[in-house]
Amino acid sequence: MAGKSHITIKGIKEGLVFLLDDGCEFEVLLDELNTKLDKHVQQFTGPIIHVFVKLGERHLDENDQERIRAVLRKQGNLLVQSIESNPPASEAKPLSGPSIHTIAAIVRSGQTLEYEGHLLLLGDVNPGGVIRCTGDVYILGALRGMVHAGSAGDEKAIIAASSMTPTQLRIADVISRPPDEWTSAEPWMEYAFLKDGTMSIDKMTSLSRHRKEVMQFKGV
């Protein structure tokens, strides 16, 4: 049955981007994904290929995201790094500041994530993993690698993590390798920020006092 293709695959330096049409039924999308992978099976063999899935305006729950991962996992060398949706237009319009990217992934050793704007990562950053953003970085997981926030020179950017044990933090041009006393066994989220040009750390609950407009802008 001929018709419009609902899946576009693009090669990038980091691997492959799967652009999935957000206007068709989800089951149709899954069927076409299965068919496309089976048809081009020889193109998806060999070394590990990192895959980044873009859903457009479609928003899926974790079960449906797992169905996409399961289809891609059938090709043993395809490794899903992220499954992303665009923010709804009704929510995006009132925001006049940088966009917030939300991804669920583990940043492993040797991997680098780079974004314009702010980033909310649902996952860990392992030693040797790197995140670089022009805005803030929020990590709902363990930060054990390197993060550079405010990479375009924004000294007001912050770096927050559920577990803060990084190898290196950088905000704008200020670099810090956190001392041992930064490693805390307490179960609270912490954030790093610049104070008088020096890297400082505090509990996340103090962010509203440090920079109220951040809390209002993020809707935290």
CYANA upper distance limits for C-alpha pairs under 8 A (distance plus 0.5 A):
  6 HIS  CA     20 LEU  CA      6.58
  6 HIS  CA     21 ASP  CA      5.43
  6 HIS  CA     24 CYS  CA      8.02
  6 HIS  CA     29 LEU  CA      7.14
  6 HIS  CA     32 GLU  CA      7.90
  7 ILE  CA     18 PHE  CA      7.29
  7 ILE  CA     19 LEU  CA      6.21
  7 ILE  CA     20 LEU  CA      5.34
  7 ILE  CA     21 ASP  CA      6.67
  7 ILE  CA     29 LEU  CA      8.17
  7 ILE  CA     32 GLU  CA      8.03
  7 ILE  CA     33 LEU  CA      7.65
  8 THR  CA     18 PHE  CA      6.37
  8 THR  CA     19 LEU  CA      5.51
  8 THR  CA     20 LEU  CA      7.17
  9 ILE  CA     16 LEU  CA      7.18
  9 ILE  CA     17 VAL  CA      6.18
  9 ILE  CA     18 PHE  CA      5.19
  9 ILE  CA     19 LEU  CA      6.70
 10 LYS  CA     16 LEU  CA      6.16
 10 LYS  CA     17 VAL  CA      5.62
 10 LYS  CA     18 PHE  CA      7.11
 10 LYS  CA     19 LEU  CA      8.35
 11 GLY  CA     15 GLY  CA      6.49
 11 GLY  CA     16 LEU  CA      5.07
 11 GLY  CA     17 VAL  CA      6.76
 12 ILE  CA     16 LEU  CA      6.24
 12 ILE  CA     17 VAL  CA      7.55
 14 GLU  CA     50 HIS  CA      7.09
 15 GLY  CA     49 ILE  CA      6.05
 15 GLY  CA     50 HIS  CA      5.25
 15 GLY  CA     51 VAL  CA      6.43
 15 GLY  CA     52 PHE  CA      8.28
 16 LEU  CA     49 ILE  CA      7.62
 16 LEU  CA     50 HIS  CA      6.77
 16 LEU  CA     51 VAL  CA      5.42
 16 LEU  CA     52 PHE  CA      6.77
 17 VAL  CA     51 VAL  CA      6.32
 17 VAL  CA     52 PHE  CA      5.25
 17 VAL  CA     53 VAL  CA      6.36
 17 VAL  CA     54 LYS  CA      7.64
 18 PHE  CA     51 VAL  CA      7.62
 18 PHE  CA     52 PHE  CA      6.68
 18 PHE  CA     53 VAL  CA      5.31
 18 PHE  CA     54 LYS  CA      6.55
 19 LEU  CA     53 VAL  CA      6.76
 19 LEU  CA     54 LYS  CA      5.43
 19 LEU  CA     55 LEU  CA      6.97
 19 LEU  CA     56 GLY  CA      8.07
 20 LEU  CA     29 LEU  CA      7.95
 20 LEU  CA     53 VAL  CA      7.90
 20 LEU  CA     54 LYS  CA      6.58
 20 LEU  CA     55 LEU  CA      5.70
 20 LEU  CA     56 GLY  CA      7.42
 21 ASP  CA     29 LEU  CA      8.14
 21 ASP  CA     55 LEU  CA      7.32
 21 ASP  CA     56 GLY  CA      7.34
 22 ASP  CA     55 LEU  CA      6.74
 22 ASP  CA     56 GLY  CA      6.13
 22 ASP  CA     57 GLU  CA      6.32
 22 ASP  CA     58 ARG  CA      5.55
 23 GLY  CA     58 ARG  CA      8.45
 24 CYS  CA     28 VAL  CA      7.30
 24 CYS  CA     29 LEU  CA      7.36
 25 GLU  CA     29 LEU  CA      6.92
 26 PHE  CA     30 LEU  CA      6.81
 27 GLU  CA     31 ASP  CA      6.70
 28 VAL  CA     32 GLU  CA      6.73
 29 LEU  CA     33 LEU  CA      6.64
 30 LEU  CA     34 ASN  CA      6.71
 30 LEU  CA     68 ILE  CA      7.55
 30 LEU  CA     71 VAL  CA      8.34
 31 ASP  CA     35 THR  CA      6.70
 32 GLU  CA     36 LYS  CA      6.43
 33 LEU  CA     37 LEU  CA      6.67
 33 LEU  CA     71 VAL  CA      7.92
 34 ASN  CA     38 ASP  CA      6.68
 34 ASN  CA     71 VAL  CA      6.87
 35 THR  CA     39 LYS  CA      6.51
 36 LYS  CA     40 HIS  CA      6.63
 37 LEU  CA     41 VAL  CA      6.04
 37 LEU  CA     44 PHE  CA      8.26
 37 LEU  CA     72 LEU  CA      8.40
 37 LEU  CA     75 GLN  CA      8.23
 40 HIS  CA     44 PHE  CA      7.43
 41 VAL  CA     45 THR  CA      7.32
 41 VAL  CA     75 GLN  CA      8.10
 44 PHE  CA     75 GLN  CA      7.29
 44 PHE  CA     77 ASN  CA      7.51
 44 PHE  CA     78 LEU  CA      7.81
 45 THR  CA     75 GLN  CA      7.89
 45 THR  CA     76 GLY  CA      8.22
 45 THR  CA     77 ASN  CA      6.82
 46 GLY  CA     77 ASN  CA      7.12
 47 PRO  CA     77 ASN  CA      6.66
 48 ILE  CA     77 ASN  CA      4.91
 48 ILE  CA     78 LEU  CA      6.49
 48 ILE  CA     79 LEU  CA      7.25
 49 ILE  CA     77 ASN  CA      6.37
 49 ILE  CA     78 LEU  CA      5.52
 49 ILE  CA     79 LEU  CA      6.50
 50 HIS  CA     78 LEU  CA      6.60
 50 HIS  CA     79 LEU  CA      5.40
 50 HIS  CA     80 VAL  CA      6.50
 50 HIS  CA     81 GLN  CA      6.69
 51 VAL  CA     78 LEU  CA      6.90
 51 VAL  CA     79 LEU  CA      6.21
 51 VAL  CA     80 VAL  CA      5.16
 51 VAL  CA     81 GLN  CA      6.19
 51 VAL  CA     82 SER  CA      7.81
 52 PHE  CA     80 VAL  CA      6.63
 52 PHE  CA     81 GLN  CA      6.08
 52 PHE  CA     82 SER  CA      5.63
 52 PHE  CA     83 ILE  CA      6.78
 53 VAL  CA     80 VAL  CA      8.04
 53 VAL  CA     82 SER  CA      6.58
 53 VAL  CA     83 ILE  CA      5.13
 53 VAL  CA     84 GLU  CA      6.76
 54 LYS  CA     83 ILE  CA      6.52
 54 LYS  CA     84 GLU  CA      5.61
 54 LYS  CA     85 SER  CA      6.70
 55 LEU  CA     59 HIS  CA      7.69
 55 LEU  CA     83 ILE  CA      7.68
 55 LEU  CA     84 GLU  CA      6.41
 55 LEU  CA     85 SER  CA      5.42
 55 LEU  CA     86 ASN  CA      7.79
 56 GLY  CA     84 GLU  CA      8.20
 56 GLY  CA     85 SER  CA      5.78
 56 GLY  CA     86 ASN  CA      5.84
 57 GLU  CA     85 SER  CA      6.35
 57 GLU  CA     86 ASN  CA      5.68
 57 GLU  CA     87 PRO  CA      7.50
 57 GLU  CA     88 PRO  CA      7.09
 58 ARG  CA     85 SER  CA      6.67
 58 ARG  CA     86 ASN  CA      8.09
 59 HIS  CA     85 SER  CA      6.39
 60 LEU  CA     64 ASP  CA      6.31
 60 LEU  CA     65 GLN  CA      6.62
 61 ASP  CA     65 GLN  CA      6.78
 62 GLU  CA     66 GLU  CA      6.57
 63 ASN  CA     67 ARG  CA      6.95
 64 ASP  CA     68 ILE  CA      7.09
 65 GLN  CA     69 ARG  CA      6.90
 65 GLN  CA     83 ILE  CA      7.83
 66 GLU  CA     70 ALA  CA      6.53
 67 ARG  CA     71 VAL  CA      6.92
 68 ILE  CA     72 LEU  CA      6.93
 69 ARG  CA     73 ARG  CA      6.45
 69 ARG  CA     80 VAL  CA      7.23
 70 ALA  CA     74 LYS  CA      7.11
 71 VAL  CA     75 GLN  CA      8.38
 72 LEU  CA     78 LEU  CA      6.75
 72 LEU  CA     79 LEU  CA      8.24
 72 LEU  CA     80 VAL  CA      8.05
 73 ARG  CA     77 ASN  CA      8.19
 73 ARG  CA     78 LEU  CA      6.68
 73 ARG  CA     79 LEU  CA      7.63
 81 GLN  CA    105 ALA  CA      6.34
 81 GLN  CA    106 ILE  CA      7.91
 82 SER  CA    103 ILE  CA      6.62
 82 SER  CA    104 ALA  CA      6.45
 82 SER  CA    105 ALA  CA      6.04
 83 ILE  CA    103 ILE  CA      7.21
 83 ILE  CA    104 ALA  CA      7.50
 84 GLU  CA    102 THR  CA      7.63
 84 GLU  CA    103 ILE  CA      6.49
 87 PRO  CA     91 GLU  CA      7.35
 87 PRO  CA     92 ALA  CA      6.73
 88 PRO  CA     92 ALA  CA      6.68
 89 ALA  CA     93 LYS  CA      6.56
 90 SER  CA     94 PRO  CA      8.30
 91 GLU  CA     95 LEU  CA      8.07
 92 ALA  CA     99 SER  CA      8.47
 95 LEU  CA     99 SER  CA      8.32
 95 LEU  CA    217 PHE  CA      8.11
 98 PRO  CA    116 GLU  CA      8.15
 98 PRO  CA    117 GLY  CA      5.23
 98 PRO  CA    118 HIS  CA      7.14
 98 PRO  CA    135 GLY  CA      7.89
 99 SER  CA    116 GLU  CA      8.15
 99 SER  CA    117 GLY  CA      5.65
 99 SER  CA    118 HIS  CA      6.62
100 ILE  CA    117 GLY  CA      6.58
100 ILE  CA    118 HIS  CA      5.11
100 ILE  CA    119 LEU  CA      6.02
100 ILE  CA    120 LEU  CA      7.49
101 HIS  CA    115 TYR  CA      8.28
101 HIS  CA    117 GLY  CA      7.93
101 HIS  CA    118 HIS  CA      6.62
101 HIS  CA    119 LEU  CA      5.24
101 HIS  CA    120 LEU  CA      6.50
102 THR  CA    119 LEU  CA      6.50
102 THR  CA    120 LEU  CA      5.20
102 THR  CA    121 LEU  CA      6.43
102 THR  CA    122 LEU  CA      8.00
103 ILE  CA    119 LEU  CA      8.41
103 ILE  CA    120 LEU  CA      7.03
103 ILE  CA    121 LEU  CA      5.75
103 ILE  CA    122 LEU  CA      6.59
104 ALA  CA    121 LEU  CA      6.43
104 ALA  CA    122 LEU  CA      5.00
104 ALA  CA    123 GLY  CA      6.42
105 ALA  CA    121 LEU  CA      7.51
105 ALA  CA    122 LEU  CA      6.80
105 ALA  CA    123 GLY  CA      5.79
105 ALA  CA    124 ASP  CA      7.84
106 ILE  CA    123 GLY  CA      5.67
106 ILE  CA    124 ASP  CA      5.54
106 ILE  CA    125 VAL  CA      6.52
106 ILE  CA    126 ASN  CA      7.94
107 VAL  CA    111 GLN  CA      6.52
107 VAL  CA    112 THR  CA      7.72
107 VAL  CA    113 LEU  CA      8.17
107 VAL  CA    123 GLY  CA      8.24
107 VAL  CA    124 ASP  CA      6.79
107 VAL  CA    125 VAL  CA      5.19
107 VAL  CA    126 ASN  CA      6.50
107 VAL  CA    129 GLY  CA      5.89
107 VAL  CA    130 VAL  CA      7.68
108 ARG  CA    125 VAL  CA      6.89
108 ARG  CA    126 ASN  CA      5.63
108 ARG  CA    127 PRO  CA      7.70
108 ARG  CA    128 GLY  CA      7.31
108 ARG  CA    129 GLY  CA      5.54
109 SER  CA    126 ASN  CA      6.52
109 SER  CA    127 PRO  CA      6.27
109 SER  CA    128 GLY  CA      4.48
109 SER  CA    129 GLY  CA      4.91
109 SER  CA    130 VAL  CA      8.46
110 GLY  CA    128 GLY  CA      6.08
110 GLY  CA    129 GLY  CA      6.04
110 GLY  CA    130 VAL  CA      8.12
111 GLN  CA    128 GLY  CA      8.01
111 GLN  CA    129 GLY  CA      5.69
111 GLN  CA    130 VAL  CA      6.77
112 THR  CA    129 GLY  CA      6.61
112 THR  CA    130 VAL  CA      5.09
112 THR  CA    131 ILE  CA      6.15
112 THR  CA    132 ARG  CA      7.98
113 LEU  CA    130 VAL  CA      6.86
113 LEU  CA    131 ILE  CA      5.28
113 LEU  CA    132 ARG  CA      6.65
114 GLU  CA    131 ILE  CA      6.51
114 GLU  CA    132 ARG  CA      5.25
114 GLU  CA    133 CYS  CA      6.15
115 TYR  CA    119 LEU  CA      7.72
115 TYR  CA    132 ARG  CA      7.09
115 TYR  CA    133 CYS  CA      5.36
115 TYR  CA    134 THR  CA      7.31
116 GLU  CA    133 CYS  CA      6.28
116 GLU  CA    134 THR  CA      5.79
116 GLU  CA    135 GLY  CA      7.56
117 GLY  CA    133 CYS  CA      6.80
117 GLY  CA    134 THR  CA      5.78
117 GLY  CA    135 GLY  CA      5.16
117 GLY  CA    136 ASP  CA      7.78
118 HIS  CA    133 CYS  CA      7.02
118 HIS  CA    134 THR  CA      7.40
118 HIS  CA    135 GLY  CA      4.96
118 HIS  CA    136 ASP  CA      5.22
118 HIS  CA    137 VAL  CA      6.43
119 LEU  CA    133 CYS  CA      7.59
119 LEU  CA    135 GLY  CA      7.93
119 LEU  CA    136 ASP  CA      6.84
119 LEU  CA    137 VAL  CA      5.42
119 LEU  CA    138 TYR  CA      6.63
120 LEU  CA    137 VAL  CA      6.68
120 LEU  CA    138 TYR  CA      5.26
120 LEU  CA    139 ILE  CA      6.43
120 LEU  CA    140 LEU  CA      8.05
121 LEU  CA    137 VAL  CA      8.22
121 LEU  CA    138 TYR  CA      6.69
121 LEU  CA    139 ILE  CA      5.31
121 LEU  CA    140 LEU  CA      6.63
121 LEU  CA    141 GLY  CA      8.35
122 LEU  CA    139 ILE  CA      6.73
122 LEU  CA    140 LEU  CA      5.53
122 LEU  CA    141 GLY  CA      6.98
123 GLY  CA    139 ILE  CA      7.32
123 GLY  CA    140 LEU  CA      6.46
123 GLY  CA    141 GLY  CA      5.42
123 GLY  CA    142 ALA  CA      7.73
124 ASP  CA    139 ILE  CA      7.72
124 ASP  CA    140 LEU  CA      7.94
124 ASP  CA    141 GLY  CA      5.28
124 ASP  CA    142 ALA  CA      5.22
124 ASP  CA    143 LEU  CA      6.44
124 ASP  CA    144 ARG  CA      8.16
125 VAL  CA    129 GLY  CA      6.24
125 VAL  CA    130 VAL  CA      7.83
125 VAL  CA    141 GLY  CA      8.20
125 VAL  CA    142 ALA  CA      6.71
125 VAL  CA    143 LEU  CA      5.42
125 VAL  CA    144 ARG  CA      6.10
125 VAL  CA    145 GLY  CA      5.94
125 VAL  CA    146 MET  CA      8.31
126 ASN  CA    142 ALA  CA      8.24
126 ASN  CA    143 LEU  CA      7.30
126 ASN  CA    144 ARG  CA      5.59
126 ASN  CA    145 GLY  CA      5.69
127 PRO  CA    144 ARG  CA      5.59
127 PRO  CA    145 GLY  CA      4.64
127 PRO  CA    146 MET  CA      8.01
127 PRO  CA    166 PRO  CA      8.26
127 PRO  CA    167 THR  CA      7.49
128 GLY  CA    145 GLY  CA      5.90
128 GLY  CA    146 MET  CA      7.62
129 GLY  CA    145 GLY  CA      5.56
129 GLY  CA    146 MET  CA      6.76
130 VAL  CA    145 GLY  CA      6.66
130 VAL  CA    146 MET  CA      5.35
130 VAL  CA    147 VAL  CA      6.24
130 VAL  CA    148 HIS  CA      8.40
131 ILE  CA    146 MET  CA      6.98
131 ILE  CA    147 VAL  CA      5.24
131 ILE  CA    148 HIS  CA      6.66
132 ARG  CA    147 VAL  CA      6.43
132 ARG  CA    148 HIS  CA      5.18
132 ARG  CA    149 ALA  CA      6.51
132 ARG  CA    151 SER  CA      7.09
133 CYS  CA    137 VAL  CA      7.52
133 CYS  CA    148 HIS  CA      6.86
133 CYS  CA    149 ALA  CA      5.58
133 CYS  CA    150 GLY  CA      6.61
133 CYS  CA    151 SER  CA      6.22
134 THR  CA    149 ALA  CA      6.39
134 THR  CA    150 GLY  CA      4.78
134 THR  CA    151 SER  CA      5.07
134 THR  CA    152 ALA  CA      5.80
134 THR  CA    153 GLY  CA      8.15
134 THR  CA    154 ASP  CA      7.63
135 GLY  CA    149 ALA  CA      6.22
135 GLY  CA    150 GLY  CA      5.29
135 GLY  CA    151 SER  CA      7.82
135 GLY  CA    154 ASP  CA      7.64
135 GLY  CA    157 ALA  CA      6.12
135 GLY  CA    158 ILE  CA      8.23
136 ASP  CA    149 ALA  CA      6.06
136 ASP  CA    150 GLY  CA      7.11
136 ASP  CA    157 ALA  CA      5.45
136 ASP  CA    158 ILE  CA      5.50
136 ASP  CA    159 ILE  CA      6.47
137 VAL  CA    147 VAL  CA      8.33
137 VAL  CA    149 ALA  CA      6.70
137 VAL  CA    158 ILE  CA      6.97
137 VAL  CA    159 ILE  CA      5.37
137 VAL  CA    160 ALA  CA      6.73
138 TYR  CA    159 ILE  CA      6.55
138 TYR  CA    160 ALA  CA      5.24
138 TYR  CA    161 ALA  CA      6.43
139 ILE  CA    143 LEU  CA      7.57
139 ILE  CA    160 ALA  CA      6.49
139 ILE  CA    161 ALA  CA      5.01
139 ILE  CA    162 SER  CA      6.99
140 LEU  CA    161 ALA  CA      6.42
140 LEU  CA    162 SER  CA      5.90
141 GLY  CA    161 ALA  CA      6.82
141 GLY  CA    162 SER  CA      5.67
141 GLY  CA    163 SER  CA      6.78
142 ALA  CA    161 ALA  CA      6.98
142 ALA  CA    162 SER  CA      6.45
142 ALA  CA    163 SER  CA      5.01
142 ALA  CA    164 MET  CA      6.93
142 ALA  CA    165 THR  CA      7.89
143 LEU  CA    161 ALA  CA      6.64
143 LEU  CA    162 SER  CA      8.15
143 LEU  CA    163 SER  CA      6.43
143 LEU  CA    164 MET  CA      5.82
143 LEU  CA    165 THR  CA      6.21
143 LEU  CA    166 PRO  CA      5.93
144 ARG  CA    164 MET  CA      7.56
144 ARG  CA    165 THR  CA      5.52
144 ARG  CA    166 PRO  CA      4.68
144 ARG  CA    167 THR  CA      6.60
145 GLY  CA    165 THR  CA      8.35
145 GLY  CA    166 PRO  CA      5.47
145 GLY  CA    167 THR  CA      5.65
145 GLY  CA    168 GLN  CA      7.27
146 MET  CA    166 PRO  CA      6.46
146 MET  CA    167 THR  CA      6.12
146 MET  CA    168 GLN  CA      5.25
146 MET  CA    169 LEU  CA      6.33
146 MET  CA    170 ARG  CA      8.46
147 VAL  CA    159 ILE  CA      8.03
147 VAL  CA    166 PRO  CA      8.39
147 VAL  CA    168 GLN  CA      7.20
147 VAL  CA    169 LEU  CA      5.75
147 VAL  CA    170 ARG  CA      6.70
148 HIS  CA    169 LEU  CA      6.59
148 HIS  CA    170 ARG  CA      4.97
148 HIS  CA    171 ILE  CA      6.19
148 HIS  CA    172 ALA  CA      7.91
149 ALA  CA    154 ASP  CA      8.38
149 ALA  CA    157 ALA  CA      6.42
149 ALA  CA    158 ILE  CA      6.95
149 ALA  CA    159 ILE  CA      6.99
149 ALA  CA    170 ARG  CA      6.76
149 ALA  CA    171 ILE  CA      5.40
149 ALA  CA    172 ALA  CA      7.00
150 GLY  CA    154 ASP  CA      4.83
150 GLY  CA    155 GLU  CA      6.78
150 GLY  CA    156 LYS  CA      7.90
150 GLY  CA    157 ALA  CA      5.62
150 GLY  CA    158 ILE  CA      8.22
150 GLY  CA    171 ILE  CA      5.99
150 GLY  CA    172 ALA  CA      5.32
151 SER  CA    171 ILE  CA      7.33
151 SER  CA    172 ALA  CA      5.65
151 SER  CA    173 ASP  CA      8.17
152 ALA  CA    172 ALA  CA      7.07
153 GLY  CA    171 ILE  CA      8.34
153 GLY  CA    172 ALA  CA      4.86
153 GLY  CA    173 ASP  CA      7.20
154 ASP  CA    171 ILE  CA      7.95
154 ASP  CA    172 ALA  CA      5.96
155 GLU  CA    171 ILE  CA      6.73
155 GLU  CA    172 ALA  CA      5.80
155 GLU  CA    194 LEU  CA      7.15
156 LYS  CA    193 PHE  CA      7.68
156 LYS  CA    194 LEU  CA      7.47
157 ALA  CA    171 ILE  CA      7.06
157 ALA  CA    172 ALA  CA      8.24
157 ALA  CA    193 PHE  CA      7.33
158 ILE  CA    171 ILE  CA      7.65
158 ILE  CA    191 TYR  CA      7.09
158 ILE  CA    192 ALA  CA      6.15
158 ILE  CA    193 PHE  CA      5.44
158 ILE  CA    194 LEU  CA      8.32
159 ILE  CA    191 TYR  CA      5.80
159 ILE  CA    192 ALA  CA      5.60
159 ILE  CA    193 PHE  CA      7.31
160 ALA  CA    164 MET  CA      8.21
160 ALA  CA    189 MET  CA      7.59
160 ALA  CA    190 GLU  CA      6.10
160 ALA  CA    191 TYR  CA      4.39
160 ALA  CA    192 ALA  CA      6.79
160 ALA  CA    204 MET  CA      7.88
161 ALA  CA    189 MET  CA      6.26
161 ALA  CA    190 GLU  CA      6.29
161 ALA  CA    191 TYR  CA      6.87
162 SER  CA    187 PRO  CA      8.42
162 SER  CA    188 TRP  CA      7.13
162 SER  CA    189 MET  CA      4.80
162 SER  CA    190 GLU  CA      7.01
163 SER  CA    187 PRO  CA      8.47
163 SER  CA    188 TRP  CA      8.30
163 SER  CA    189 MET  CA      7.01
163 SER  CA    190 GLU  CA      7.88
164 MET  CA    182 TRP  CA      8.10
164 MET  CA    183 THR  CA      7.08
164 MET  CA    184 SER  CA      8.02
164 MET  CA    189 MET  CA      8.32
164 MET  CA    190 GLU  CA      7.17
164 MET  CA    191 TYR  CA      8.48
165 THR  CA    178 PRO  CA      8.42
165 THR  CA    182 TRP  CA      7.87
165 THR  CA    183 THR  CA      6.12
166 PRO  CA    177 ARG  CA      8.20
166 PRO  CA    178 PRO  CA      7.60
167 THR  CA    177 ARG  CA      6.66
167 THR  CA    178 PRO  CA      7.75
168 GLN  CA    175 ILE  CA      7.76
168 GLN  CA    176 SER  CA      6.38
168 GLN  CA    177 ARG  CA      5.10
168 GLN  CA    178 PRO  CA      7.20
169 LEU  CA    175 ILE  CA      6.44
169 LEU  CA    176 SER  CA      5.74
169 LEU  CA    177 ARG  CA      6.76
169 LEU  CA    178 PRO  CA      7.86
170 ARG  CA    174 VAL  CA      6.04
170 ARG  CA    175 ILE  CA      4.90
170 ARG  CA    176 SER  CA      6.66
171 ILE  CA    175 ILE  CA      7.23
171 ILE  CA    193 PHE  CA      7.88
171 ILE  CA    194 LEU  CA      7.74
174 VAL  CA    197 GLY  CA      7.75
174 VAL  CA    198 THR  CA      7.77
174 VAL  CA    199 MET  CA      7.88
175 ILE  CA    199 MET  CA      8.38
176 SER  CA    199 MET  CA      7.11
178 PRO  CA    182 TRP  CA      6.64
179 PRO  CA    183 THR  CA      8.27
182 TRP  CA    201 ILE  CA      8.20
188 TRP  CA    203 LYS  CA      7.30
188 TRP  CA    204 MET  CA      8.02
189 MET  CA    203 LYS  CA      6.55
189 MET  CA    204 MET  CA      5.89
190 GLU  CA    201 ILE  CA      7.28
190 GLU  CA    202 ASP  CA      6.08
190 GLU  CA    203 LYS  CA      4.90
190 GLU  CA    204 MET  CA      5.31
191 TYR  CA    201 ILE  CA      6.10
191 TYR  CA    202 ASP  CA      6.16
191 TYR  CA    203 LYS  CA      6.82
191 TYR  CA    204 MET  CA      6.26
191 TYR  CA    207 LEU  CA      8.47
192 ALA  CA    199 MET  CA      7.10
192 ALA  CA    200 SER  CA      5.99
192 ALA  CA    201 ILE  CA      4.88
192 ALA  CA    202 ASP  CA      7.15
193 PHE  CA    199 MET  CA      6.24
193 PHE  CA    200 SER  CA      5.94
193 PHE  CA    201 ILE  CA      6.89
194 LEU  CA    198 THR  CA      5.78
194 LEU  CA    199 MET  CA      5.24
194 LEU  CA    200 SER  CA      6.46
195 LYS  CA    199 MET  CA      6.84
195 LYS  CA    200 SER  CA      6.84
202 ASP  CA    206 SER  CA      7.24
203 LYS  CA    207 LEU  CA      7.98
206 SER  CA    210 HIS  CA      6.90
207 LEU  CA    211 ARG  CA      6.46
207 LEU  CA    212 LYS  CA      7.68
207 LEU  CA    215 MET  CA      7.97
208 SER  CA    212 LYS  CA      5.08
208 SER  CA    213 GLU  CA      8.38
208 SER  CA    214 VAL  CA      7.95
208 SER  CA    215 MET  CA      6.50
211 ARG  CA    215 MET  CA      7.86
212 LYS  CA    216 GLN  CA      7.02
213 GLU  CA    217 PHE  CA      6.33
214 VAL  CA    218 LYS  CA      6.46
215 MET  CA    219 GLY  CA      6.36
215 MET  CA    220 VAL  CA      5.84
216 GLN  CA    220 VAL  CA      7.47
